[in-house]
Every structure is written in structure tokens, then in C-alpha cells.
Amino acid sequence: MAHPKSSILIQKNVEVIWNAITNDESFSEWYAPGSKWSIPKLEVGSKANFTLMPNV
């Protein structure tokens, strides 16, 4: 089964975005607190894996 693809446009400084997606705590805080994520390879075109956890 193919996983759906999505994209977003974030209008922020490149360094801010890079830190947000490569730092565990920053990414979880920004995207969905308490959710699990991983980016196996930090390179252009790589896929990120998310497990969206329920919140209150």
C-alpha cells in the first residue's frame, strides 16, 4: 500500500527550518507534541516517518 504524500510551504529562515526538522525536541514541539518521528537520511528528497500520537 502506498503512503500518501504531502507538502507544506513554511515561510521562515532556512536555518530555523533546518533546526526544526533535525532536532528531536524542536520538531516534536513544532509538528505534534508527543509524536514520534524519524528522518533516516538528511538529504534532499529523503522521506520522513511520522507516528502521530493522540493528544488531549
mmCIF file of the N, C-alpha and C atoms, coordinates in Angstrom:
data_MODEL
# 
_entry.id   MODEL 
# 
loop_
_atom_site.group_PDB 
_atom_site.id 
_atom_site.type_symbol 
_atom_site.label_atom_id 
_atom_site.label_alt_id 
_atom_site.label_comp_id 
_atom_site.label_asym_id 
_atom_site.label_entity_id 
_atom_site.label_seq_id 
_atom_site.pdbx_PDB_ins_code 
_atom_site.Cartn_x 
_atom_site.Cartn_y 
_atom_site.Cartn_z 
_atom_site.occupancy 
_atom_site.B_iso_or_equiv 
_atom_site.pdbx_formal_charge 
_atom_site.auth_seq_id 
_atom_site.auth_comp_id 
_atom_site.auth_asym_id 
_atom_site.auth_atom_id 
_atom_site.pdbx_PDB_model_num 
ATOM 1   N N  . MET A 1 1  ? 0.837  -1.179 0.000  1.00 0.00 ? 1  MET A N  1 
ATOM 2   C CA . MET A 1 1  ? 0.000  0.000  0.000  1.00 0.00 ? 1  MET A CA 1 
ATOM 3   C C  . MET A 1 1  ? 0.885  1.246  0.000  1.00 0.00 ? 1  MET A C  1 
ATOM 4   N N  . ALA A 1 2  ? 0.643  2.154  -0.917 1.00 0.00 ? 2  ALA A N  1 
ATOM 5   C CA . ALA A 1 2  ? 1.421  3.390  -0.992 1.00 0.00 ? 2  ALA A CA 1 
ATOM 6   C C  . ALA A 1 2  ? 0.940  4.375  0.066  1.00 0.00 ? 2  ALA A C  1 
ATOM 7   N N  . HIS A 1 3  ? 1.897  5.077  0.642  1.00 0.00 ? 3  HIS A N  1 
ATOM 8   C CA . HIS A 1 3  ? 1.565  6.088  1.638  1.00 0.00 ? 3  HIS A CA 1 
ATOM 9   C C  . HIS A 1 3  ? 1.289  7.405  0.929  1.00 0.00 ? 3  HIS A C  1 
ATOM 10  N N  . PRO A 1 4  ? 0.316  8.173  1.424  1.00 0.00 ? 4  PRO A N  1 
ATOM 11  C CA . PRO A 1 4  ? 0.021  9.459  0.783  1.00 0.00 ? 4  PRO A CA 1 
ATOM 12  C C  . PRO A 1 4  ? 1.192  10.427 0.960  1.00 0.00 ? 4  PRO A C  1 
ATOM 13  N N  . LYS A 1 5  ? 1.377  11.290 -0.005 1.00 0.00 ? 5  LYS A N  1 
ATOM 14  C CA . LYS A 1 5  ? 2.430  12.300 0.065  1.00 0.00 ? 5  LYS A CA 1 
ATOM 15  C C  . LYS A 1 5  ? 1.780  13.655 0.304  1.00 0.00 ? 5  LYS A C  1 
ATOM 16  N N  . SER A 1 6  ? 2.497  14.506 1.001  1.00 0.00 ? 6  SER A N  1 
ATOM 17  C CA . SER A 1 6  ? 2.005  15.862 1.215  1.00 0.00 ? 6  SER A CA 1 
ATOM 18  C C  . SER A 1 6  ? 3.198  16.798 1.315  1.00 0.00 ? 6  SER A C  1 
ATOM 19  N N  . SER A 1 7  ? 2.943  18.049 1.147  1.00 0.00 ? 7  SER A N  1 
ATOM 20  C CA . SER A 1 7  ? 3.994  19.048 1.286  1.00 0.00 ? 7  SER A CA 1 
ATOM 21  C C  . SER A 1 7  ? 3.393  20.313 1.874  1.00 0.00 ? 7  SER A C  1 
ATOM 22  N N  . ILE A 1 8  ? 4.252  21.129 2.451  1.00 0.00 ? 8  ILE A N  1 
ATOM 23  C CA . ILE A 1 8  ? 3.822  22.404 3.017  1.00 0.00 ? 8  ILE A CA 1 
ATOM 24  C C  . ILE A 1 8  ? 4.857  23.463 2.672  1.00 0.00 ? 8  ILE A C  1 
ATOM 25  N N  . LEU A 1 9  ? 4.436  24.704 2.653  1.00 0.00 ? 9  LEU A N  1 
ATOM 26  C CA . LEU A 1 9  ? 5.341  25.836 2.451  1.00 0.00 ? 9  LEU A CA 1 
ATOM 27  C C  . LEU A 1 9  ? 5.481  26.537 3.795  1.00 0.00 ? 9  LEU A C  1 
ATOM 28  N N  . ILE A 1 10 ? 6.708  26.665 4.269  1.00 0.00 ? 10 ILE A N  1 
ATOM 29  C CA . ILE A 1 10 ? 6.976  27.335 5.538  1.00 0.00 ? 10 ILE A CA 1 
ATOM 30  C C  . ILE A 1 10 ? 7.811  28.569 5.234  1.00 0.00 ? 10 ILE A C  1 
ATOM 31  N N  . GLN A 1 11 ? 7.274  29.717 5.548  1.00 0.00 ? 11 GLN A N  1 
ATOM 32  C CA . GLN A 1 11 ? 7.968  30.961 5.247  1.00 0.00 ? 11 GLN A CA 1 
ATOM 33  C C  . GLN A 1 11 ? 8.782  31.418 6.457  1.00 0.00 ? 11 GLN A C  1 
ATOM 34  N N  . LYS A 1 12 ? 9.929  30.781 6.630  1.00 0.00 ? 12 LYS A N  1 
ATOM 35  C CA . LYS A 1 12 ? 10.858 31.095 7.711  1.00 0.00 ? 12 LYS A CA 1 
ATOM 36  C C  . LYS A 1 12 ? 12.272 31.008 7.183  1.00 0.00 ? 12 LYS A C  1 
ATOM 37  N N  . ASN A 1 13 ? 13.209 31.478 7.972  1.00 0.00 ? 13 ASN A N  1 
ATOM 38  C CA . ASN A 1 13 ? 14.624 31.427 7.669  1.00 0.00 ? 13 ASN A CA 1 
ATOM 39  C C  . ASN A 1 13 ? 15.075 29.969 7.518  1.00 0.00 ? 13 ASN A C  1 
ATOM 40  N N  . VAL A 1 14 ? 15.923 29.672 6.552  1.00 0.00 ? 14 VAL A N  1 
ATOM 41  C CA . VAL A 1 14 ? 16.390 28.311 6.277  1.00 0.00 ? 14 VAL A CA 1 
ATOM 42  C C  . VAL A 1 14 ? 17.009 27.669 7.522  1.00 0.00 ? 14 VAL A C  1 
ATOM 43  N N  . GLU A 1 15 ? 17.798 28.400 8.280  1.00 0.00 ? 15 GLU A N  1 
ATOM 44  C CA . GLU A 1 15 ? 18.433 27.845 9.473  1.00 0.00 ? 15 GLU A CA 1 
ATOM 45  C C  . GLU A 1 15 ? 17.397 27.445 10.521 1.00 0.00 ? 15 GLU A C  1 
ATOM 46  N N  . VAL A 1 16 ? 16.346 28.242 10.669 1.00 0.00 ? 16 VAL A N  1 
ATOM 47  C CA . VAL A 1 16 ? 15.277 27.936 11.624 1.00 0.00 ? 16 VAL A CA 1 
ATOM 48  C C  . VAL A 1 16 ? 14.575 26.643 11.226 1.00 0.00 ? 16 VAL A C  1 
ATOM 49  N N  . ILE A 1 17 ? 14.268 26.501 9.932  1.00 0.00 ? 17 ILE A N  1 
ATOM 50  C CA . ILE A 1 17 ? 13.597 25.299 9.442  1.00 0.00 ? 17 ILE A CA 1 
ATOM 51  C C  . ILE A 1 17 ? 14.503 24.077 9.600  1.00 0.00 ? 17 ILE A C  1 
ATOM 52  N N  . TRP A 1 18 ? 15.771 24.195 9.221  1.00 0.00 ? 18 TRP A N  1 
ATOM 53  C CA . TRP A 1 18 ? 16.695 23.069 9.331  1.00 0.00 ? 18 TRP A CA 1 
ATOM 54  C C  . TRP A 1 18 ? 16.769 22.591 10.781 1.00 0.00 ? 18 TRP A C  1 
ATOM 55  N N  . ASN A 1 19 ? 16.885 23.511 11.729 1.00 0.00 ? 19 ASN A N  1 
ATOM 56  C CA . ASN A 1 19 ? 16.936 23.139 13.141 1.00 0.00 ? 19 ASN A CA 1 
ATOM 57  C C  . ASN A 1 19 ? 15.629 22.469 13.567 1.00 0.00 ? 19 ASN A C  1 
ATOM 58  N N  . ALA A 1 20 ? 14.507 22.997 13.096 1.00 0.00 ? 20 ALA A N  1 
ATOM 59  C CA . ALA A 1 20 ? 13.208 22.444 13.477 1.00 0.00 ? 20 ALA A CA 1 
ATOM 60  C C  . ALA A 1 20 ? 13.019 21.010 13.003 1.00 0.00 ? 20 ALA A C  1 
ATOM 61  N N  . ILE A 1 21 ? 13.563 20.661 11.844 1.00 0.00 ? 21 ILE A N  1 
ATOM 62  C CA . ILE A 1 21 ? 13.345 19.302 11.334 1.00 0.00 ? 21 ILE A CA 1 
ATOM 63  C C  . ILE A 1 21 ? 14.478 18.330 11.661 1.00 0.00 ? 21 ILE A C  1 
ATOM 64  N N  . THR A 1 22 ? 15.591 18.824 12.192 1.00 0.00 ? 22 THR A N  1 
ATOM 65  C CA . THR A 1 22 ? 16.692 17.925 12.516 1.00 0.00 ? 22 THR A CA 1 
ATOM 66  C C  . THR A 1 22 ? 16.933 17.791 14.012 1.00 0.00 ? 22 THR A C  1 
ATOM 67  N N  . ASN A 1 23 ? 16.211 18.534 14.814 1.00 0.00 ? 23 ASN A N  1 
ATOM 68  C CA . ASN A 1 23 ? 16.345 18.478 16.263 1.00 0.00 ? 23 ASN A CA 1 
ATOM 69  C C  . ASN A 1 23 ? 15.091 17.817 16.827 1.00 0.00 ? 23 ASN A C  1 
ATOM 70  N N  . ASP A 1 24 ? 15.274 16.666 17.488 1.00 0.00 ? 24 ASP A N  1 
ATOM 71  C CA . ASP A 1 24 ? 14.130 15.899 18.003 1.00 0.00 ? 24 ASP A CA 1 
ATOM 72  C C  . ASP A 1 24 ? 13.116 16.751 18.759 1.00 0.00 ? 24 ASP A C  1 
ATOM 73  N N  . GLU A 1 25 ? 13.590 17.498 19.748 1.00 0.00 ? 25 GLU A N  1 
ATOM 74  C CA . GLU A 1 25 ? 12.683 18.273 20.594 1.00 0.00 ? 25 GLU A CA 1 
ATOM 75  C C  . GLU A 1 25 ? 12.001 19.395 19.813 1.00 0.00 ? 25 GLU A C  1 
ATOM 76  N N  . SER A 1 26 ? 12.733 20.101 18.993 1.00 0.00 ? 26 SER A N  1 
ATOM 77  C CA . SER A 1 26 ? 12.150 21.190 18.208 1.00 0.00 ? 26 SER A CA 1 
ATOM 78  C C  . SER A 1 26 ? 11.091 20.671 17.254 1.00 0.00 ? 26 SER A C  1 
ATOM 79  N N  . PHE A 1 27 ? 11.396 19.568 16.573 1.00 0.00 ? 27 PHE A N  1 
ATOM 80  C CA . PHE A 1 27 ? 10.460 19.044 15.589 1.00 0.00 ? 27 PHE A CA 1 
ATOM 81  C C  . PHE A 1 27 ? 9.173  18.570 16.243 1.00 0.00 ? 27 PHE A C  1 
ATOM 82  N N  . SER A 1 28 ? 9.297  17.830 17.325 1.00 0.00 ? 28 SER A N  1 
ATOM 83  C CA . SER A 1 28 ? 8.125  17.327 18.028 1.00 0.00 ? 28 SER A CA 1 
ATOM 84  C C  . SER A 1 28 ? 7.268  18.490 18.534 1.00 0.00 ? 28 SER A C  1 
ATOM 85  N N  . GLU A 1 29 ? 7.920  19.502 19.062 1.00 0.00 ? 29 GLU A N  1 
ATOM 86  C CA . GLU A 1 29 ? 7.218  20.693 19.572 1.00 0.00 ? 29 GLU A CA 1 
ATOM 87  C C  . GLU A 1 29 ? 6.484  21.408 18.443 1.00 0.00 ? 29 GLU A C  1 
ATOM 88  N N  . TRP A 1 30 ? 7.137  21.535 17.300 1.00 0.00 ? 30 TRP A N  1 
ATOM 89  C CA . TRP A 1 30 ? 6.562  22.260 16.164 1.00 0.00 ? 30 TRP A CA 1 
ATOM 90  C C  . TRP A 1 30 ? 5.454  21.465 15.485 1.00 0.00 ? 30 TRP A C  1 
ATOM 91  N N  . TYR A 1 31 ? 5.699  20.196 15.247 1.00 0.00 ? 31 TYR A N  1 
ATOM 92  C CA . TYR A 1 31 ? 4.763  19.409 14.450 1.00 0.00 ? 31 TYR A CA 1 
ATOM 93  C C  . TYR A 1 31 ? 3.602  18.871 15.273 1.00 0.00 ? 31 TYR A C  1 
ATOM 94  N N  . ALA A 1 32 ? 3.882  18.088 16.276 1.00 0.00 ? 32 ALA A N  1 
ATOM 95  C CA . ALA A 1 32 ? 2.837  17.474 17.104 1.00 0.00 ? 32 ALA A CA 1 
ATOM 96  C C  . ALA A 1 32 ? 3.478  16.973 18.391 1.00 0.00 ? 32 ALA A C  1 
ATOM 97  N N  . PRO A 1 33 ? 3.340  17.739 19.468 1.00 0.00 ? 33 PRO A N  1 
ATOM 98  C CA . PRO A 1 33 ? 3.959  17.331 20.730 1.00 0.00 ? 33 PRO A CA 1 
ATOM 99  C C  . PRO A 1 33 ? 3.622  15.888 21.106 1.00 0.00 ? 33 PRO A C  1 
ATOM 100 N N  . GLY A 1 34 ? 4.657  15.135 21.489 1.00 0.00 ? 34 GLY A N  1 
ATOM 101 C CA . GLY A 1 34 ? 4.473  13.747 21.903 1.00 0.00 ? 34 GLY A CA 1 
ATOM 102 C C  . GLY A 1 34 ? 4.512  12.738 20.765 1.00 0.00 ? 34 GLY A C  1 
ATOM 103 N N  . SER A 1 35 ? 4.522  13.202 19.534 1.00 0.00 ? 35 SER A N  1 
ATOM 104 C CA . SER A 1 35 ? 4.545  12.294 18.391 1.00 0.00 ? 35 SER A CA 1 
ATOM 105 C C  . SER A 1 35 ? 5.961  11.812 18.117 1.00 0.00 ? 35 SER A C  1 
ATOM 106 N N  . LYS A 1 36 ? 6.072  10.637 17.541 1.00 0.00 ? 36 LYS A N  1 
ATOM 107 C CA . LYS A 1 36 ? 7.377  10.062 17.210 1.00 0.00 ? 36 LYS A CA 1 
ATOM 108 C C  . LYS A 1 36 ? 7.691  10.330 15.738 1.00 0.00 ? 36 LYS A C  1 
ATOM 109 N N  . TRP A 1 37 ? 8.945  10.567 15.423 1.00 0.00 ? 37 TRP A N  1 
ATOM 110 C CA . TRP A 1 37 ? 9.340  10.837 14.047 1.00 0.00 ? 37 TRP A CA 1 
ATOM 111 C C  . TRP A 1 37 ? 10.766 10.384 13.821 1.00 0.00 ? 37 TRP A C  1 
ATOM 112 N N  . SER A 1 38 ? 11.104 10.214 12.581 1.00 0.00 ? 38 SER A N  1 
ATOM 113 C CA . SER A 1 38 ? 12.490 9.933  12.221 1.00 0.00 ? 38 SER A CA 1 
ATOM 114 C C  . SER A 1 38 ? 12.719 10.339 10.771 1.00 0.00 ? 38 SER A C  1 
ATOM 115 N N  . ILE A 1 39 ? 13.936 10.767 10.499 1.00 0.00 ? 39 ILE A N  1 
ATOM 116 C CA . ILE A 1 39 ? 14.366 11.072 9.143  1.00 0.00 ? 39 ILE A CA 1 
ATOM 117 C C  . ILE A 1 39 ? 15.628 10.231 8.940  1.00 0.00 ? 39 ILE A C  1 
ATOM 118 N N  . PRO A 1 40 ? 15.475 9.072  8.278  1.00 0.00 ? 40 PRO A N  1 
ATOM 119 C CA . PRO A 1 40 ? 16.614 8.159  8.128  1.00 0.00 ? 40 PRO A CA 1 
ATOM 120 C C  . PRO A 1 40 ? 17.849 8.777  7.465  1.00 0.00 ? 40 PRO A C  1 
ATOM 121 N N  . LYS A 1 41 ? 17.658 9.606  6.455  1.00 0.00 ? 41 LYS A N  1 
ATOM 122 C CA . LYS A 1 41 ? 18.783 10.253 5.776  1.00 0.00 ? 41 LYS A CA 1 
ATOM 123 C C  . LYS A 1 41 ? 18.491 11.744 5.659  1.00 0.00 ? 41 LYS A C  1 
ATOM 124 N N  . LEU A 1 42 ? 19.418 12.572 6.103  1.00 0.00 ? 42 LEU A N  1 
ATOM 125 C CA . LEU A 1 42 ? 19.250 14.019 5.988  1.00 0.00 ? 42 LEU A CA 1 
ATOM 126 C C  . LEU A 1 42 ? 19.825 14.485 4.660  1.00 0.00 ? 42 LEU A C  1 
ATOM 127 N N  . GLU A 1 43 ? 19.042 14.275 3.604  1.00 0.00 ? 43 GLU A N  1 
ATOM 128 C CA . GLU A 1 43 ? 19.464 14.739 2.286  1.00 0.00 ? 43 GLU A CA 1 
ATOM 129 C C  . GLU A 1 43 ? 18.220 15.071 1.461  1.00 0.00 ? 43 GLU A C  1 
ATOM 130 N N  . VAL A 1 44 ? 18.406 15.870 0.453  1.00 0.00 ? 44 VAL A N  1 
ATOM 131 C CA . VAL A 1 44 ? 17.305 16.287 -0.414 1.00 0.00 ? 44 VAL A CA 1 
ATOM 132 C C  . VAL A 1 44 ? 16.560 15.074 -0.950 1.00 0.00 ? 44 VAL A C  1 
ATOM 133 N N  . GLY A 1 45 ? 15.236 15.123 -0.856 1.00 0.00 ? 45 GLY A N  1 
ATOM 134 C CA . GLY A 1 45 ? 14.393 14.063 -1.376 1.00 0.00 ? 45 GLY A CA 1 
ATOM 135 C C  . GLY A 1 45 ? 14.147 12.913 -0.413 1.00 0.00 ? 45 GLY A C  1 
ATOM 136 N N  . SER A 1 46 ? 14.781 12.941 0.765  1.00 0.00 ? 46 SER A N  1 
ATOM 137 C CA . SER A 1 46 ? 14.576 11.868 1.734  1.00 0.00 ? 46 SER A CA 1 
ATOM 138 C C  . SER A 1 46 ? 13.169 11.938 2.304  1.00 0.00 ? 46 SER A C  1 
ATOM 139 N N  . LYS A 1 47 ? 12.701 10.792 2.780  1.00 0.00 ? 47 LYS A N  1 
ATOM 140 C CA . LYS A 1 47 ? 11.380 10.721 3.378  1.00 0.00 ? 47 LYS A CA 1 
ATOM 141 C C  . LYS A 1 47 ? 11.492 10.779 4.898  1.00 0.00 ? 47 LYS A C  1 
ATOM 142 N N  . ALA A 1 48 ? 10.517 11.424 5.518  1.00 0.00 ? 48 ALA A N  1 
ATOM 143 C CA . ALA A 1 48 ? 10.429 11.463 6.972  1.00 0.00 ? 48 ALA A CA 1 
ATOM 144 C C  . ALA A 1 48 ? 9.301  10.527 7.390  1.00 0.00 ? 48 ALA A C  1 
ATOM 145 N N  . ASN A 1 49 ? 9.476  9.851  8.506  1.00 0.00 ? 49 ASN A N  1 
ATOM 146 C CA . ASN A 1 49 ? 8.468  8.932  9.027  1.00 0.00 ? 49 ASN A CA 1 
ATOM 147 C C  . ASN A 1 49 ? 7.855  9.514  10.294 1.00 0.00 ? 49 ASN A C  1 
ATOM 148 N N  . PHE A 1 50 ? 6.527  9.580  10.340 1.00 0.00 ? 50 PHE A N  1 
ATOM 149 C CA . PHE A 1 50 ? 5.817  10.130 11.485 1.00 0.00 ? 50 PHE A CA 1 
ATOM 150 C C  . PHE A 1 50 ? 4.862  9.115  12.075 1.00 0.00 ? 50 PHE A C  1 
ATOM 151 N N  . THR A 1 51 ? 4.740  9.116  13.384 1.00 0.00 ? 51 THR A N  1 
ATOM 152 C CA . THR A 1 51 ? 3.699  8.374  14.077 1.00 0.00 ? 51 THR A CA 1 
ATOM 153 C C  . THR A 1 51 ? 2.961  9.410  14.902 1.00 0.00 ? 51 THR A C  1 
ATOM 154 N N  . LEU A 1 52 ? 1.812  9.823  14.427 1.00 0.00 ? 52 LEU A N  1 
ATOM 155 C CA . LEU A 1 52 ? 1.045  10.867 15.093 1.00 0.00 ? 52 LEU A CA 1 
ATOM 156 C C  . LEU A 1 52 ? 0.356  10.278 16.312 1.00 0.00 ? 52 LEU A C  1 
ATOM 157 N N  . MET A 1 53 ? 0.726  10.790 17.480 1.00 0.00 ? 53 MET A N  1 
ATOM 158 C CA . MET A 1 53 ? 0.167  10.304 18.736 1.00 0.00 ? 53 MET A CA 1 
ATOM 159 C C  . MET A 1 53 ? -1.032 11.165 19.111 1.00 0.00 ? 53 MET A C  1 
ATOM 160 N N  . PRO A 1 54 ? -2.076 10.562 19.691 1.00 0.00 ? 54 PRO A N  1 
ATOM 161 C CA . PRO A 1 54 ? -3.235 11.342 20.128 1.00 0.00 ? 54 PRO A CA 1 
ATOM 162 C C  . PRO A 1 54 ? -2.848 12.311 21.239 1.00 0.00 ? 54 PRO A C  1 
ATOM 163 N N  . ASN A 1 55 ? -3.508 13.432 21.291 1.00 0.00 ? 55 ASN A N  1 
ATOM 164 C CA . ASN A 1 55 ? -3.243 14.382 22.373 1.00 0.00 ? 55 ASN A CA 1 
ATOM 165 C C  . ASN A 1 55 ? -4.549 14.738 23.067 1.00 0.00 ? 55 ASN A C  1 
ATOM 166 N N  . VAL A 1 56 ? -4.436 15.474 24.137 1.00 0.00 ? 56 VAL A N  1 
ATOM 167 C CA . VAL A 1 56 ? -5.612 15.833 24.911 1.00 0.00 ? 56 VAL A CA 1 
ATOM 168 C C  . VAL A 1 56 ? -6.369 16.988 24.303 1.00 0.00 ? 56 VAL A C  1 
# 
